[in-house]
């Protein structure tokens, strides 16, 4: 069993920054990649960013590329999402996810087998 716990969400004004953290515990030895997704009210969950655990290869959604940075700390079993230049459209619940195996589409939620409880990010205009 894997447990993922997110932290760092909150309310910020547009243009400001936040850093989200996701700590993994439990059976984390099988860890191919970790990712961040977000879900706004009335919308589907969407891919934000992903990082492969062994070699740190990253991928981003077009809407956040250049503003968000995903990173990981292998010793702490933690993944981070640095979010800069936040905009009201970034308002959503942000979820951390773990993929034990490589999938055909790393941006699809179906490729991840463990999820955190989510943390709210609200960006005011």
Secondary structure by P-SEA (a helix, b strand, c coil): cbbbbbcbbbbbccccbbbbbbbbccccccccccbbbbbccccccccccccccccbbbbbcccccccbbbbbcccccbbbbbbcccccccccbbbbbbbccccccccccccccccccbbbbbbcc
